[in-house]
């Protein structure tokens, strides 16, 4: 599966679980970290965990894809799921505002 297709599939999964403010940031050629960052918020730690669990479950069972790495399960206020070319960030709204990844990459893109 191409990275753009994977990002679109992840958006579909997050949307089906009522993820909030889903955003895709194309960083192709701007970093070696990934081609896309998918960012989403959940209203509670329960929803954040459910969103990240659903992404992992669907991609594993429907697409045969396993996450390369998962971070943040202990706190459940920011869970990062790394699929190499696509990195998924599921935030509590406070953490999302604090880290403001969207603004960071917007600034990076303007500098280039």
Secondary structure, DSSP 8 states (H G I E B T S, - for coil): --HHHHHHHHHHHHHHTT-EEEEEEE-TTT-SS-SEEEEEEESSHHHHHHHHHHHHHHHHHHH----SEEE-TTT-SEEEEE-SSEEEEEEEHHHHHHH-HHHHHHHHHHH-
